Amino acid sequence: MAINLANIFVIFITVHFTHHILIMVFSKKNRISTQQANTRLDELRAKPIKTLAEQKEFITIKRPKRIGTFRWRWSFIPKTILTLIIYMILFTVYRYIFGYFNINLVLWQAITYAIVFPLILNIALEKFKIQKSDVGVFFRRARGGNK
């Protein structure tokens, strides 16, 4: 089966989000820390006027500083290789599924998928208090939500 650019684009997006979901589902430590951070961010968002310390805490939780914190470790090599293997396996599985069901997308469908799929995924993850979408926060404010 000849695979076109739009299918590759959709498969890459799906593989990336599948990997993200697998990490959230199987890593309890990561899931709990994300839920706790989102709970604290919601508390800070609910305050209309924040002190300077609360503003700094919000920024630190939302965008943790990673510059200057990198330290080389040999454990990065097996982790990177494992991640690449997982991506290759997922890509092969999705390519097989697309070939089996004879799915041939055009570019506009792939672009629409790239826009809509992450929004739907964030809504689903938000129901489990795992992920908080920046875009979803803006939509809630536009609808008159309290967060």
C-alpha positions as CSV (number, residue, x, y, z in Angstrom):
1,M,0.0,0.0,0.0
2,A,1.3,3.4,-0.9
3,I,1.0,5.7,2.0
4,N,0.5,9.4,1.3
5,L,1.6,12.5,3.2
6,A,-1.7,13.1,4.9
7,N,-1.8,9.5,6.3
8,I,1.7,9.9,7.6
9,F,0.8,13.2,9.2
10,V,-2.2,11.7,10.9
11,I,-0.3,8.6,12.0
12,F,2.5,10.7,13.6
13,I,0.0,12.7,15.5
14,T,-1.9,9.6,16.7
15,V,1.3,7.9,17.7
16,H,2.5,10.9,19.7
17,F,-0.8,11.2,21.6
18,T,-1.0,7.4,22.1
19,H,2.4,7.4,23.6
20,H,1.4,10.3,25.9
21,I,-1.8,8.5,27.0
22,L,0.2,5.3,27.6
23,I,2.6,7.2,29.9
24,M,-0.3,8.8,31.8
25,V,-2.2,5.5,32.2
26,F,0.7,3.3,33.2
27,S,2.8,5.8,35.3
28,K,0.9,6.3,38.5
29,K,3.5,8.7,39.9
30,N,3.4,10.9,36.8
31,R,-0.4,10.9,36.7
32,I,-0.7,11.8,40.4
33,S,1.8,14.6,40.2
34,T,0.0,16.0,37.1
35,Q,-3.4,15.8,38.9
36,Q,-1.9,17.6,42.0
37,A,-0.4,20.3,39.8
38,N,-3.7,20.9,38.0
39,T,-5.6,21.1,41.3
40,R,-3.2,23.8,42.6
41,L,-3.4,25.6,39.2
42,D,-7.2,25.6,39.4
43,E,-7.0,27.1,43.0
44,L,-4.7,29.8,41.8
45,R,-6.9,30.5,38.7
46,A,-9.9,30.9,40.9
47,K,-8.3,33.8,42.7
48,P,-9.1,37.1,40.9
49,I,-6.2,39.0,42.5
50,K,-3.0,37.1,43.3
51,T,-0.1,38.2,45.4
52,L,3.4,38.3,43.8
53,A,4.3,35.0,45.5
54,E,1.2,33.3,44.1
55,Q,1.9,34.6,40.6
56,K,5.4,33.2,40.8
57,E,4.1,29.9,42.1
58,F,1.6,29.8,39.2
59,I,4.3,30.4,36.6
60,T,6.6,27.9,38.3
61,I,3.9,25.2,38.3
62,K,2.7,26.0,34.8
63,R,6.1,26.3,33.1
64,P,8.8,24.8,35.2
65,K,12.3,26.1,34.6
66,R,14.3,23.5,32.8
67,I,17.2,25.7,31.6
68,G,20.4,24.8,33.4
69,T,18.9,21.6,35.0
70,F,20.2,19.1,32.4
71,R,22.7,16.6,33.6
72,W,24.1,13.9,31.4
73,R,23.4,10.4,32.5
74,W,24.0,7.1,30.8
75,S,20.4,6.1,31.5
76,F,19.2,8.5,28.8
77,I,20.5,6.2,26.1
78,P,18.3,3.2,27.0
79,K,15.3,5.4,27.7
80,T,15.7,7.1,24.3
81,I,16.1,3.8,22.5
82,L,13.0,2.4,24.3
83,T,11.0,5.5,23.3
84,L,12.1,5.2,19.7
85,I,11.2,1.5,19.7
86,I,7.7,2.3,21.1
87,Y,7.2,5.0,18.5
88,M,8.3,2.6,15.7
89,I,6.0,-0.2,16.9
90,L,3.0,2.2,17.2
91,F,3.7,3.7,13.8
92,T,3.8,0.2,12.3
93,V,0.6,-0.8,14.0
94,Y,-1.2,2.4,12.8
95,R,0.2,2.0,9.3
96,Y,-1.1,-1.6,9.2
97,I,-4.5,-0.4,10.5
98,F,-4.7,2.3,7.8
99,G,-3.7,-0.2,5.2
100,Y,-6.1,-2.9,6.4
101,F,-9.1,-0.5,6.3
102,N,-7.8,1.2,3.2
103,I,-7.9,4.7,4.7
104,N,-6.6,7.3,2.4
105,L,-6.9,10.9,3.7
106,V,-6.4,14.1,1.9
107,L,-4.4,17.0,3.3
108,W,-7.3,19.1,4.5
109,Q,-8.7,16.1,6.5
110,A,-5.3,15.6,8.1
111,I,-5.1,19.3,9.1
112,T,-8.6,19.2,10.5
113,Y,-7.6,16.1,12.4
114,A,-4.5,17.8,13.8
115,I,-6.7,20.6,15.1
116,V,-9.7,18.7,16.4
117,F,-8.1,15.5,17.8
118,P,-6.0,17.2,20.5
119,L,-9.0,19.3,21.6
120,I,-11.2,16.2,22.0
121,L,-8.4,14.4,23.7
122,N,-7.8,17.2,26.2
123,I,-11.5,17.3,27.0
124,A,-11.5,13.5,27.7
125,L,-8.3,13.8,29.8
126,E,-9.8,16.7,31.7
127,K,-12.7,14.5,32.8
128,F,-10.1,12.3,34.7
129,K,-8.3,15.4,36.0
130,I,-5.1,14.3,34.2
131,Q,-4.6,17.1,31.7
132,K,-5.6,20.8,31.6
133,S,-5.8,22.4,28.2
134,D,-4.7,26.0,27.8
135,V,-7.2,26.4,24.9
136,G,-9.9,24.8,27.0
137,V,-9.3,27.3,29.7
138,F,-9.9,30.1,27.2
139,F,-13.1,28.5,25.9
140,R,-14.5,28.2,29.5
141,R,-13.9,31.9,30.1
142,A,-15.6,32.8,26.8
143,R,-18.6,30.7,27.8
144,G,-18.8,32.5,31.2
145,G,-17.2,29.7,33.2
146,N,-15.8,30.3,36.7
147,K,-12.3,29.0,35.9
